[in-house]
Amino acid sequence: AAAAAAAAAAVAKRAQAPDNPLLEDARRLVDEGMGAEKQRDFIKAKTLYAAAAERFLRVFELDGSAGARQEAVETLKLAERCKALLQAKEADERRGPLDRANMLEAEAREAERQGNMAHALSLAQTASQLALSVLKDDGELAAEAKGLALRCMDFMEQMKRLVDAAAAAGSGGEVVLTVGSTTLRFPQSLCPTFGVSDLGTAAGDQPPAVVAALEGASQYLRLLATPSKATAGAWSDILSRLAAVAEQNPHRECSLKHVLTRGATLLLLFSPPPAGAQPLVAWLSGASPSFAHTRGVFRCLLQDLQLLHAHQIYGSLSRSDATWVAGGAGLVCGFPRVAPIDHEDELATLGCSNVSEEPLLQCLGLYTSSSAPELDGKAGYSAASDMFQWAALFYYAVTRREWVPSAGSSPIPSFPQGTPQADDLSDLLGSCFGGTPNRPSASTALHHPLFTLVSSSSSLGPAGDAAAADEDEVKNDKVEALKQVCELLRRTNDGRWHIRVARASIVDTVLMEFSNLRDKSYLLRKLSVRFHDEAGIDAGGLTKDMFTVFFAALTSGDCLLFESDPDAECPTFLPAKATSDGQEMSGMFEAVGRVIAKAILEDIPVPARFHPILFRALLRGTNISTNLHELEAFSPTEARSCRAVLACEDVDCLYLSFEEEDGGEDVTKDNVKKYVRLKVERELLGQRVPYLQAMRRGFNDIPLAAHLRLFSVFDLMSTVCGKLTISAEELLPCVRFRGFSASSATPDNCRRLIREMSSDQRMRFLSFVTATTALPSGDRKLSVSRVAWGTDRLPLAHTCFDRLDLPEYPDYATLKAKIFWCLENLEMAGFGEA
């Protein structure tokens, strides 16, 4: 019996020993399984986990070790998780064609709304085929696929009828018309049954350009054009496309109906605008309308541009007589200027007898300054040039100033104090004034917060002006909606994410926790933070303290991940420049992006002076334009150098040259603006792009991107960072004193101290008591409570509860000395220390 016991003990010892081959093999298989799971090879991972569990159980059979049994149980759980993930992955793959079909159906309906019926028909046909393939192969999704297929087929029938109708109208023949010495071709449907002699003055409240035909039975907006041999092809193409727009949108106002000729002049007859309408330029020169009215007009103009761009009709804002305002709506005829040098066609519309009259001169000045710079007096219109002109006209409507940027200046416009939605205006119009590739489409602009976050009651007219003009209310709505989304995400993800960090190496330990995530769903769980070698249970204060200390260390200047200009008076921080392709540090920056997103989710402000470019990259990606104003915020020295180069009259004497990757050519008067633009872009983006992209990937690991699309850069900055300064008038109403008698001088001494503090000291005081730099929101207050301690003790902060325990110090000087000692040694403090 003794021998048997000794043998059993030896077997157990071998099984528990680190060099036990069976145990080592099992653990090796677990590690391989984790690697396979990380690569999303769930079949391989499941097989490896099952094999590892089998080995753990064999070890358990040999020695009865509870440890081996527990490892087997944990490994089987990993195998079950892989099985569930594999099933979810297979379900996603089965749904793939159906999701694609749903997306194509939505695109088809958008194409229909834009008037592109042929494209809508093609998209619906593809969507129907995908849905039918799912219906054939997958019983589980059959009902949904069948419903989608039937919807698409019905939609295809509607589109086919419209396309056939358009083709039938076109098959009626093409008219060849001679105008002066120019030959034009256009659809026969544009030929009227009446002539020029049948046109007369329209009755009622109509502008002079509206005429009546056949004794007033029909009214038309008459616009004039003088084609030439050089522009005949362009005119023929434009007339055919305008006819297609009118055919597919029969009830649209200002649609082309008929074409007549009078000598060398074309008379284009459009369906008339509503009674009382006036040209946009006349509306702009009149009394200033409300902001809500202006925004409504320019939103309507965008909708018309969206339709016209779908038919490849560009330059629609270039003629002063082809854009109208009626009530709260803007209307675009889609009639571009083919020959920009000739403006006499607009005389009749504007009611002028010659080109020297003041109304026409004012109009020409505005339309010249609002043209996109790349046109340079030519007629090469595009969707991008239309968006620039739309933004310039919008800017004039709001400010009554023409948009004339100076060399090297920022494309982001500023607006007078009190302008409603000024941040949203700057963000949208600034993107339209940027470089051609980066300008938004009309569809994208319509989804901008400037338009999407305005209630329907305030979209038009004075009835909703008060609500629409309140910019703060709009911002608060966006922030409140974001908080509701974050609260929903937190509620739907039970459990806690326990992390352990060290105050002395806060950046490294926090980034390690946010990098080594096996399951990104942990990002949605409530944090439970533990500081190494510190007492304290996290009821919220430890989490706030972790974020505050982390971001303070990240942007302290000592951390190599971020950098700022040491000469800047108020330094702002950007990721350091990558030394190669940036892959070696991308994981760290992905983790930084996750930390920022997690701070938003937890509603904890980030006390860091990040540069606005960083926030633009998080929202829009790195395909963004830069400007000198943004460079000045990061590096005033570099900005002054760039401005000096632009101001130099003889730039050749500076002997500057482009970088090799930009061609290496010498800088001259002709290319100096390009040189400065590239230099600014290289300093603010350049080698930082890989790290900014990594931050955006990590930032989007928490599903807030869809909602944050509604935010401007300025909204996101204020949401993430909170206020960077704080006044006594803002802080004192948030402070409540408890437990002090009416005769106590301590509350008054404390108020006096807060008033005498600098803004930075007040921020540190707020951080000391609440672990954040944000003022308490809602009904929350910062509580200062009396404690019966000796006056030799320091104040004690409970950041989980926004409370400061304060003894009754004998005088103001003692109170000031004790509190200032705490503020000056804030970085040395830890939890559980009194």
C-alpha positions in Angstrom: 0.0 0.0 0.0 2.9 2.3 0.8 4.5 1.6 -2.5 1.3 2.2 -4.4 0.8 5.5 -2.6 4.4 6.5 -3.4 3.8 5.6 -7.1 0.6 7.6 -7.2 2.4 10.6 -5.7 5.1 10.4 -8.3 2.6 10.3 -11.1 0.8 13.3 -9.6 4.1 15.1 -9.2 5.0 14.5 -12.9 1.5 15.6 -14.0 1.8 18.9 -12.1 5.4 19.5 -13.0 6.1 22.3 -15.5 7.9 19.9 -17.9 5.0 17.4 -18.0 4.8 16.8 -21.8 1.0 16.1 -21.7 0.3 19.3 -19.8 2.7 21.4 -21.9 1.1 20.0 -25.1 -2.4 20.9 -23.9 -1.4 24.5 -23.1 0.5 24.8 -26.4 -2.7 23.8 -28.2 -4.7 26.4 -26.2 -2.2 29.1 -27.3 -2.5 28.0 -30.9 -6.2 28.0 -30.6 -6.2 31.6 -29.4 -4.0 32.5 -32.3 -6.4 30.9 -34.7 -9.3 32.6 -33.1 -7.6 36.0 -33.4 -7.3 35.3 -37.1 -11.0 34.4 -37.1 -10.3 30.8 -38.1 -12.9 29.5 -35.8 -13.0 25.9 -37.2 -9.3 25.5 -36.5 -9.5 27.1 -33.1 -12.4 24.9 -32.1 -10.5 21.8 -33.1 -7.4 22.9 -31.2 -9.4 23.7 -28.1 -11.1 20.3 -28.2 -7.8 18.5 -28.5 -6.3 20.6 -25.6 -9.4 19.8 -23.4 -8.9 16.1 -24.1 -5.3 16.2 -22.9 -6.3 18.2 -19.8 -8.8 15.5 -19.0 -6.2 12.7 -19.5 -4.0 14.5 -17.0 -6.9 14.7 -14.6 -7.5 11.0 -15.0 -3.9 10.3 -14.0 -3.7 12.4 -10.9 -7.1 13.7 -10.1 -5.7 17.3 -10.2 -8.4 19.9 -9.7 -6.3 22.4 -11.7 -6.2 20.1 -14.8 -9.9 19.6 -14.5 -10.5 23.4 -14.3 -8.3 24.0 -17.3 -10.3 21.4 -19.2 -13.6 23.1 -18.3 -12.2 26.5 -19.3 -10.9 25.1 -22.6 -14.2 23.5 -23.4 -15.9 26.9 -22.8 -13.5 28.4 -25.4 -14.4 25.6 -27.8 -18.1 26.4 -27.3 -17.5 30.1 -27.8 -15.8 29.3 -31.1 -18.7 27.1 -32.1 -21.1 30.0 -31.4 -18.8 32.5 -33.3 -18.6 30.1 -36.2 -22.4 29.8 -36.4 -22.7 33.6 -36.3 -20.0 34.0 -39.0 -21.9 31.4 -41.2 -25.1 33.3 -40.6 -23.5 36.6 -41.6 -22.2 34.9 -44.8 -25.6 33.6 -45.6 -27.1 37.0 -45.0 -24.4 38.7 -47.2 -26.3 38.6 -50.5 -29.5 39.6 -48.8 -27.9 42.6 -47.1 -26.3 43.6 -50.5 -29.8 43.3 -52.1 -31.3 45.6 -49.4 -28.6 48.1 -50.0 -29.1 48.0 -53.8 -32.8 48.5 -53.3 -32.1 51.7 -51.2 -29.7 52.9 -53.9 -32.3 52.3 -56.6 -34.9 54.4 -54.8 -32.4 57.2 -54.3 -31.6 57.0 -58.1 -35.3 57.3 -58.7 -35.6 60.3 -56.5 -32.7 61.9 -58.4 -34.5 61.2 -61.7 -32.1 58.7 -63.0 -34.7 56.0 -63.9 -32.4 53.8 -66.1 -29.9 53.5 -63.3 -32.7 52.8 -60.8 -34.0 50.0 -63.0 -30.5 48.4 -63.3 -30.0 48.5 -59.5 -33.4 47.0 -58.8 -32.8 44.2 -61.2 -29.5 43.3 -59.5 -31.2 43.4 -56.1 -34.0 41.2 -57.3 -31.5 38.6 -58.7 -29.7 38.5 -55.4 -32.9 38.1 -53.4 -34.0 35.3 -55.6 -30.7 33.5 -55.2 -31.2 33.6 -51.4 -34.8 32.4 -51.8 -33.5 29.4 -53.7 -30.7 28.4 -51.4 -31.7 29.4 -47.8 -34.9 28.3 -46.2 -34.3 30.4 -43.0 -34.2 33.7 -44.9 -36.8 32.7 -47.5 -39.6 34.9 -46.2 -37.5 38.1 -46.1 -35.9 37.3 -49.5 -39.3 36.7 -51.1 -40.6 40.0 -49.8 -37.6 41.9 -51.1 -37.8 40.2 -54.5 -41.4 41.1 -54.9 -40.8 44.7 -53.9 -37.9 45.0 -56.4 -40.0 43.5 -59.2 -42.8 45.9 -58.6 -40.3 48.8 -58.5 -38.7 47.5 -61.8 -42.1 47.6 -63.5 -42.6 51.2 -62.5 -39.1 52.2 -63.7 -39.5 50.3 -66.9 -42.7 52.2 -67.8 -40.9 55.5 -67.1 -37.9 54.5 -69.2 -40.0 53.3 -72.0 -42.0 56.5 -71.9 -38.8 58.6 -72.1 -37.6 56.4 -75.0 -40.9 56.8 -76.8 -40.7 60.5 -76.4 -37.2 60.5 -77.8 -38.2 58.2 -80.7 -40.7 60.8 -81.8 -37.7 62.1 -83.7 -35.0 64.6 -83.3 -35.4 68.2 -84.5 -32.6 69.8 -86.4 -32.9 73.6 -86.0 -30.8 76.4 -87.5 -30.3 79.4 -85.2 -28.5 82.1 -87.1 -25.5 80.2 -88.5 -25.6 77.5 -85.8 -27.3 74.1 -86.2 -28.8 72.5 -83.0 -30.3 69.1 -82.4 -32.8 68.3 -79.6 -35.9 66.1 -78.9 -39.0 66.8 -80.9 -41.0 66.8 -77.6 -39.6 70.3 -77.1 -41.2 71.7 -80.2 -44.3 73.7 -79.3 -47.6 74.0 -81.2 -47.3 77.8 -81.2 -44.8 80.4 -82.4 -43.0 83.5 -81.1 -45.8 85.7 -82.2 -48.2 83.8 -79.9 -46.2 84.9 -76.8 -47.6 87.8 -74.7 -47.4 89.4 -71.3 -48.5 87.2 -68.5 -51.3 88.4 -66.2 -51.1 88.7 -62.5 -48.1 89.0 -60.1 -45.5 87.6 -62.4 -41.9 88.8 -63.1 -41.2 90.3 -66.6 -39.5 87.1 -67.8 -42.8 85.1 -67.4 -44.8 85.1 -70.7 -48.2 83.8 -71.7 -48.8 81.7 -74.8 -51.9 81.3 -76.9 -53.9 84.1 -75.3 -52.8 83.2 -71.8 -53.7 79.6 -71.8 -50.2 78.6 -70.7 -47.5 80.6 -68.9 -43.7 80.1 -69.2 -40.5 81.4 -67.8 -38.7 82.7 -70.9 -34.9 82.6 -70.8 -32.7 83.6 -73.8 -29.5 82.2 -75.2 -27.3 82.9 -78.1 -25.5 79.8 -79.3 -22.5 79.8 -81.6 -20.9 77.2 -83.8 -18.4 76.5 -81.1 -21.1 75.8 -78.5 -23.6 74.0 -80.7 -22.6 70.6 -79.5 -22.8 71.7 -75.8 -26.2 73.3 -76.4 -27.6 70.2 -78.1 -26.5 68.0 -75.3 -27.9 70.3 -72.6 -31.3 70.6 -74.3 -31.6 66.8 -74.5 -30.7 66.3 -70.9 -33.1 69.1 -69.7 -35.8 67.4 -71.8 -35.1 64.1 -69.9 -35.4 65.9 -66.6 -38.7 67.4 -67.5 -40.1 64.1 -68.9 -39.2 62.2 -65.7 -40.3 65.0 -63.3 -43.5 66.3 -65.0 -44.6 68.3 -61.9 -41.3 70.0 -61.3 -41.3 73.8 -61.4 -38.8 75.5 -63.7 -38.5 72.5 -66.1 -37.8 73.0 -69.8 -41.0 72.6 -71.9 -40.4 74.2 -75.3 -37.7 75.7 -77.5 -38.3 78.6 -80.0 -36.0 80.7 -82.1 -36.0 84.4 -83.0 -33.2 85.2 -85.4 -29.9 84.1 -83.8 -31.5 83.8 -80.4 -32.9 80.8 -78.6 -36.1 81.3 -76.5 -36.2 78.5 -73.9 -39.6 78.2 -72.2 -39.6 76.7 -68.7 -42.6 75.9 -66.5 -42.9 79.1 -64.5 -42.0 79.7 -60.9 -44.8 80.5 -58.4 -46.3 83.9 -58.5 -44.2 86.6 -56.8 -40.9 84.8 -57.5 -37.8 86.8 -58.1 -34.3 86.0 -59.3 -31.9 84.8 -56.6 -29.7 87.9 -57.1 -32.6 90.2 -56.7 -33.7 88.4 -53.5 -30.1 88.7 -52.2 -30.0 92.5 -52.9 -33.2 93.0 -51.0 -34.0 93.1 -47.3 -32.0 90.5 -45.2 -34.3 87.5 -44.6 -34.1 85.4 -41.5 -31.5 82.7 -41.1 -34.2 80.0 -41.2 -35.6 81.4 -44.4 -32.1 81.6 -46.0 -31.2 78.1 -45.0 -34.5 76.8 -46.4 -33.9 78.5 -49.7 -30.4 77.1 -50.1 -31.5 73.6 -49.0 -34.0 73.7 -51.9 -31.3 74.8 -54.3 -29.2 71.8 -53.1 -32.1 69.4 -53.9 -32.4 70.8 -57.4 -28.6 70.5 -57.9 -28.8 66.9 -56.7 -31.4 66.1 -59.4 -29.5 68.0 -62.2 -26.2 66.4 -61.3 -27.8 63.0 -61.6 -28.4 63.9 -65.2 -24.9 65.3 -65.6 -26.1 68.9 -65.9 -23.6 71.3 -64.3 -23.1 75.0 -64.1 -26.8 75.5 -63.2 -26.0 78.4 -60.8 -23.9 80.3 -63.3 -26.7 82.4 -64.8 -28.3 85.0 -62.7 -31.7 84.5 -64.4 -31.8 80.7 -64.0 -32.1 80.6 -60.2 -35.2 81.8 -58.5 -36.7 82.3 -55.1 -40.3 81.9 -54.3 -41.5 82.2 -50.7 -39.2 79.9 -48.8 -38.0 77.8 -51.7 -35.1 78.1 -54.2 -35.6 76.9 -57.7 -32.9 76.0 -60.3 -33.8 75.8 -64.0 -30.7 73.8 -64.8 -29.8 76.3 -67.6 -26.0 76.8 -67.5 -23.9 79.5 -69.1 -22.2 78.0 -72.1 -20.4 81.3 -73.1 -19.4 83.1 -69.8 -18.2 86.3 -71.6 -21.7 87.2 -72.8 -24.3 88.5 -70.2 -26.7 90.3 -72.5 -29.1 87.3 -72.4 -29.9 88.1 -68.8 -31.0 91.7 -69.5 -34.7 90.9 -70.1 -35.0 88.7 -67.0 -33.5 91.4 -64.7 -35.5 94.1 -66.3 -32.5 96.1 -67.6 -32.2 97.9 -70.9 -28.4 97.7 -71.2 -25.4 96.0 -69.6 -24.3 99.2 -67.8 -27.3 99.4 -65.5 -26.6 99.0 -61.8 -28.7 95.9 -61.1 -26.9 93.9 -63.8 -23.4 95.2 -62.6 -24.1 94.2 -59.0 -25.3 90.8 -60.3 -22.2 90.3 -62.4 -19.9 91.2 -59.5 -21.5 88.7 -57.2 -21.6 85.9 -59.8 -18.0 86.5 -60.8 -16.7 86.3 -57.2 -18.7 83.2 -56.5 -17.4 81.2 -59.4 -15.0 78.3 -58.5 -11.3 79.3 -58.8 -10.5 76.4 -61.1 -12.9 77.7 -63.8 -10.8 80.8 -64.4 -13.4 82.4 -66.7 -14.0 79.2 -68.6 -17.2 77.1 -68.9 -15.8 73.8 -67.7 -18.4 73.3 -65.0 -18.6 70.3 -62.8 -20.4 69.1 -59.7 -17.5 70.4 -57.6 -17.6 73.9 -59.2 -21.4 74.0 -58.5 -20.8 73.2 -54.9 -18.3 76.0 -54.6 -20.6 78.6 -56.1 -23.5 77.3 -54.0 -21.4 77.9 -50.9 -20.2 81.3 -52.0 -23.8 82.5 -52.6 -24.9 81.0 -49.3 -22.0 82.9 -47.5 -23.1 86.1 -49.2 -26.7 85.5 -48.2 -25.7 85.1 -44.5 -23.0 87.8 -44.2 -23.7 90.2 -47.1 -20.1 89.9 -48.0 -18.6 88.3 -51.0 -16.3 85.3 -50.5 -12.9 86.5 -51.6 -10.2 84.4 -49.8 -6.7 85.8 -49.8 -3.6 83.9 -50.8 -2.9 81.1 -48.4 -5.8 81.9 -46.2 -8.1 79.3 -44.6 -11.0 78.0 -46.7 -13.0 77.8 -43.5 -15.2 80.9 -43.3 -16.0 82.8 -40.1 -19.4 84.3 -39.3 -20.5 87.3 -37.2 -21.1 86.7 -33.6 -24.7 85.5 -33.0 -25.0 83.7 -36.4 -27.2 80.6 -35.8 -25.4 77.3 -36.4 -22.1 79.1 -37.0 -20.0 76.0 -36.4 -22.2 73.9 -38.8 -22.0 76.7 -41.4 -18.2 76.9 -41.1 -17.8 73.2 -41.4 -20.0 72.7 -44.5 -19.1 75.8 -46.4 -15.4 75.3 -45.5 -15.5 71.8 -47.1 -17.1 73.4 -50.2 -14.4 76.0 -50.4 -11.6 73.4 -50.1 -9.8 71.6 -52.9 -11.9 70.2 -55.8 -11.5 66.5 -54.8 -12.6 67.1 -51.2 -15.8 69.1 -51.9 -19.0 67.3 -50.9 -21.7 66.3 -53.4 -25.1 67.9 -53.2 -26.4 64.7 -51.7 -23.7 64.6 -49.0 -24.4 68.3 -48.2 -28.1 67.7 -47.7 -27.2 65.2 -45.0 -25.0 67.7 -43.1 -26.1 68.6 -39.5 -26.8 72.2 -40.8 -29.9 70.7 -42.4 -30.6 67.4 -40.7 -30.8 68.7 -37.1 -33.4 71.4 -37.8 -37.0 70.6 -36.9 -39.6 70.7 -39.7 -41.4 73.5 -38.0 -38.4 75.8 -38.4 -37.3 74.8 -41.9 -39.1 77.6 -43.6 -40.5 81.1 -42.9 -40.6 83.2 -39.8 -42.9 80.9 -37.9 -39.9 78.7 -36.8 -37.2 81.4 -36.6 -36.9 81.4 -32.9 -36.2 77.7 -32.6 -34.1 77.5 -35.7 -31.9 80.5 -34.7 -30.9 79.0 -31.3 -27.5 77.4 -32.1 -26.9 76.3 -28.6 -30.2 74.4 -28.5 -29.2 72.6 -31.7 -25.8 71.6 -30.2 -27.5 70.5 -27.0 -29.9 68.3 -29.0 -26.9 66.6 -30.6 -25.1 66.1 -27.4 -28.2 64.9 -25.6 -28.9 62.4 -28.4 -25.3 61.1 -28.2 -25.7 60.6 -24.4 -28.9 58.6 -25.0 -27.1 56.4 -27.6 -24.2 55.8 -25.1 -26.6 55.0 -22.3 -28.4 52.5 -24.5 -25.1 50.8 -25.5 -24.1 50.6 -21.8 -27.5 49.1 -20.8 -27.4 46.4 -23.4 -23.9 45.2 -22.4 -24.0 43.6 -19.0 -21.0 42.8 -16.9 -17.8 44.7 -16.1 -14.5 45.1 -17.7 -11.9 44.9 -14.9 -8.5 46.5 -15.7 -5.5 47.1 -13.6 -3.2 50.1 -14.3 -0.2 51.8 -12.7 -0.1 55.5 -12.0 3.7 55.7 -12.5 3.4 54.1 -16.0 -0.2 55.2 -16.8 0.2 55.5 -20.6 1.9 52.1 -21.1 -0.5 50.2 -18.8 -3.7 51.8 -20.1 -2.7 51.2 -23.8 -1.7 47.6 -23.0 -5.2 47.0 -21.6 -6.9 48.6 -24.6 -4.7 46.8 -27.0 -4.9 43.2 -25.7 -8.6 42.8 -26.3 -9.8 39.3 -27.2 -13.3 40.6 -27.5 -14.1 44.1 -28.5 -17.5 43.9 -26.9 -15.7 44.5 -23.6 -15.3 48.2 -24.8 -19.1 48.5 -24.2 -19.0 47.2 -20.7 -18.8 49.4 -17.6 -15.2 49.9 -16.5 -13.9 48.8 -13.1 -10.4 50.3 -12.6 -7.8 49.3 -10.0 -4.6 51.2 -9.5 -1.5 49.2 -8.7 -0.5 49.4 -5.0 -3.5 51.7 -4.2 -6.5 51.1 -2.1 -9.9 52.1 -3.3 -13.1 50.6 -4.9 -14.2 52.0 -8.2 -17.6 53.6 -7.9 -16.8 55.8 -10.8 -14.1 58.0 -9.4 -11.2 55.7 -10.2 -12.4 55.4 -13.8 -12.6 59.2 -14.1 -9.1 59.5 -12.5 -7.6 57.0 -14.9 -8.8 58.9 -18.0 -7.7 62.3 -16.5 -4.2 61.1 -15.6 -3.8 59.1 -18.8 -4.5 62.0 -21.1 -2.5 64.5 -19.0 0.5 62.2 -19.3 -0.2 61.5 -23.0 0.1 65.2 -23.8 2.6 66.2 -21.2 5.4 66.6 -23.7 7.3 63.7 -22.2 5.3 61.0 -24.0 6.8 60.2 -27.4 3.5 59.2 -29.0 2.3 62.8 -29.3 4.1 66.0 -30.0 3.6 69.8 -30.0 5.5 72.9 -30.9 7.6 74.0 -27.9 7.4 77.6 -29.1 3.6 77.6 -29.1 2.0 79.7 -26.3 -0.9 77.3 -26.1 0.4 74.1 -27.5 -1.8 71.6 -29.3 -0.9 68.0 -29.8 -0.8 65.7 -32.8 0.5 62.1 -33.2 4.3 62.0 -33.7 5.5 61.6 -37.3 6.0 57.9 -38.3 9.6 56.9 -39.0 8.6 54.5 -41.8 5.2 53.1 -42.8 3.9 53.5 -39.2 3.0 49.8 -38.8 5.3 49.3 -35.8 3.3 51.7 -33.6 -0.2 51.4 -35.2 -1.5 49.2 -32.4 -0.7 51.8 -29.8 -2.5 54.5 -31.7 -5.5 52.2 -32.3 -5.6 51.8 -28.6 -5.5 55.6 -28.1 -8.5 55.9 -30.5 -10.4 53.3 -28.4 -9.6 55.2 -25.2 -11.0 58.4 -26.7 -14.2 56.6 -27.8 -14.5 54.9 -24.5 -14.3 58.3 -22.7 -17.2 59.6 -24.9 -19.1 56.4 -24.1 -18.5 56.9 -20.3 -19.3 60.7 -20.6 -15.9 61.7 -19.2 -14.3 64.8 -20.8 -10.7 64.4 -22.0 -8.4 67.1 -20.6 -6.1 67.2 -23.6 -5.3 70.0 -26.1 -5.6 67.8 -29.2 -5.3 69.7 -32.5 -8.5 70.1 -34.6 -6.9 68.1 -37.4 -7.0 65.0 -35.1 -10.8 65.4 -34.6 -11.4 66.0 -38.3 -9.4 62.8 -39.0 -11.5 60.9 -36.5 -14.8 62.1 -38.1 -13.9 62.3 -41.8 -10.7 60.3 -42.3 -7.3 61.6 -43.5 -8.5 62.7 -47.0 -8.9 66.3 -45.8 -7.6 69.7 -46.7 -5.4 71.8 -44.5 -4.8 75.5 -44.2 -2.5 78.1 -42.7 -4.9 78.9 -39.9 -4.7 75.3 -38.7 -0.9 75.3 -39.0 -0.7 78.4 -36.9 -2.7 76.6 -34.1 0.0 73.9 -34.1 3.2 75.6 -35.0 3.1 79.5 -35.1 6.7 79.6 -36.2 6.1 77.5 -39.3 3.0 79.5 -40.1 4.9 82.8 -39.9 7.5 81.3 -42.2 4.8 80.3 -44.8 3.2 83.7 -44.7 6.5 85.3 -45.2 7.1 83.2 -48.3 3.7 84.1 -49.7 4.3 87.8 -49.0 7.7 87.9 -50.7 7.5 89.8 -53.9 10.6 88.1 -55.4 10.3 84.5 -54.2 13.0 83.4 -56.6 15.6 85.1 -54.4 14.7 82.7 -51.5 16.1 79.7 -53.5 13.4 77.4 -52.3 12.5 74.1 -54.0 9.8 71.5 -53.6 10.5 68.2 -51.8 11.7 65.4 -54.0 8.4 63.5 -53.8 6.6 66.7 -55.0 8.8 67.0 -58.1 11.8 68.8 -56.6 11.3 71.9 -58.9 12.2 75.4 -57.9 9.7 77.6 -56.2 8.5 80.5 -58.4 5.8 83.2 -58.3 3.5 80.9 -60.2 3.8 77.9 -57.9 4.4 79.4 -54.5 0.9 78.8 -53.3 1.2 75.2 -54.2 4.5 75.0 -52.4 2.9 76.5 -49.2 -0.1 74.3 -49.4 2.0 71.1 -49.7 4.3 72.3 -46.8 1.2 72.9 -44.6 -0.2 69.5 -45.5 3.1 67.8 -44.8 3.5 69.4 -41.4 -0.1 68.7 -40.2 -0.7 65.3 -42.0 2.2 63.8 -44.0 4.0 61.2 -41.9 1.2 61.4 -39.2 -1.4 59.9 -41.6 -0.7 56.2 -40.6 -1.1 57.0 -37.0 -4.3 59.1 -37.5 -5.7 56.3 -39.6 -4.9 53.8 -36.8 -6.6 56.1 -34.3 -9.7 56.3 -36.4 -9.8 52.5 -36.7 -9.7 52.2 -32.9 -12.1 55.0 -32.4 -14.7 53.2 -34.6 -14.4 50.0 -32.6 -17.1 51.5 -30.4 -20.2 51.9 -32.7 -20.8 55.6 -32.4 -19.7 56.6 -35.9 -23.2 56.7 -37.4 -24.3 59.2 -34.7 -21.1 61.3 -34.7 -21.6 61.9 -38.5 -24.1 64.6 -37.3 -21.3 66.4 -35.4 -19.1 69.1 -36.7 -15.5 69.1 -35.8 -16.2 71.8 -33.2 -19.0 69.8 -31.7 -16.8 66.8 -31.3 -14.0 68.9 -29.8 -16.2 70.4 -27.1 -17.8 67.0 -26.4 -14.5 65.2 -26.0 -12.4 67.8 -24.3 -15.0 69.9 -22.5 -14.0 73.5 -21.6 -10.3 74.3 -21.5 -10.8 77.3 -19.3 -13.2 78.0 -16.4 -14.3 81.1 -14.7 -15.3 81.6 -11.0 -18.8 82.6 -12.2 -19.1 79.2 -13.9 -17.7 77.2 -11.0 -19.3 78.8 -7.9 -22.9 78.0 -8.8 -21.9 74.3 -9.0 -20.5 74.3 -5.4 -22.7 73.4 -2.5 -21.6 73.7 1.2 -23.0 71.2 3.7 -22.7 70.9 7.5 -21.3 74.5 8.1 -23.1 76.7 10.6 -24.5 80.1 9.7 -21.7 81.8 11.6 -18.9 79.8 9.9 -16.4 81.8 7.8 -15.2 78.7 5.9 -17.8 78.8 3.0 -17.1 82.5 2.4 -13.3 81.9 2.6 -13.7 79.1 0.1 -15.7 81.2 -2.3 -13.1 84.0 -2.0 -10.3 81.5 -2.8 -12.1 80.2 -5.9 -12.5 83.8 -7.2 -8.8 84.6 -6.6 -7.6 81.4 -8.3 -6.4 81.4 -11.9 -8.3 79.5 -14.5 -5.7 76.7 -14.4 -6.0 76.5 -10.6 -9.7 76.3 -10.9 -9.4 73.5 -13.4 -7.0 71.7 -11.0 -9.4 72.2 -8.1 -12.2 70.7 -10.2 -10.0 67.8 -11.1 -9.0 67.3 -7.4 -12.6 67.0 -6.3 -14.2 65.2 -9.3 -11.3 63.6 -11.2 -12.4 65.5 -14.4 -12.1 69.0 -15.8 -15.8 69.3 -16.6 -18.4 71.1 -14.6 -21.1 68.9 -13.0 -24.1 68.6 -15.3 -27.8 68.7 -14.6 -28.7 68.6 -10.9 -25.3 67.4 -9.8 -23.3 69.7 -7.5 -19.8 69.7 -6.2 -20.3 69.2 -2.5 -18.0 70.7 0.2 -18.8 69.0 3.5 -17.7 70.0 7.0 -15.7 67.4 8.9 -14.6 67.5 12.6 -10.9 67.0 12.0 -8.0 68.8 13.4 -6.8 71.8 11.5 -3.5 70.1 10.8 -5.2 67.7 8.4 -5.5 68.2 4.7 -8.8 68.3 2.8 -9.9 64.9 1.5 -11.6 64.5 -1.9 -14.0 61.6 -2.8 -14.1 61.8 -6.6 -16.6 59.0 -6.9 -19.1 61.3 -5.2 -17.8 64.8 -6.3 -17.3 65.6 -2.6 -14.6 67.5 -0.7 -14.3 66.9 3.1 -13.0 70.2 4.6 -12.1 71.0 8.2 -13.0 74.3 9.8 -9.7 76.1 9.3 -9.2 79.1 11.6 -8.6 81.7 8.9 -8.4 82.3 5.1 -4.6 82.0 5.0 -4.6 78.4 6.5 -7.5 77.4 4.1 -5.6 78.7 1.1 -2.3 77.0 2.1 -4.0 73.6 2.7 -6.0 73.6 -0.6 -3.1 75.0 -2.7 -0.8 72.2 -1.3 -3.3 69.6 -2.6 -3.5 71.3 -6.0 0.3 71.7 -6.4 0.8 68.0 -5.5 -2.2 66.7 -7.5 0.0 64.4 -9.6 1.4 62.7 -6.5 -1.9 61.8 -5.1 -3.4 58.3 -5.1 -6.6 56.7 -4.0 -6.9 55.6 -0.4 -4.6 58.3 0.9 -5.7 60.8 3.5 
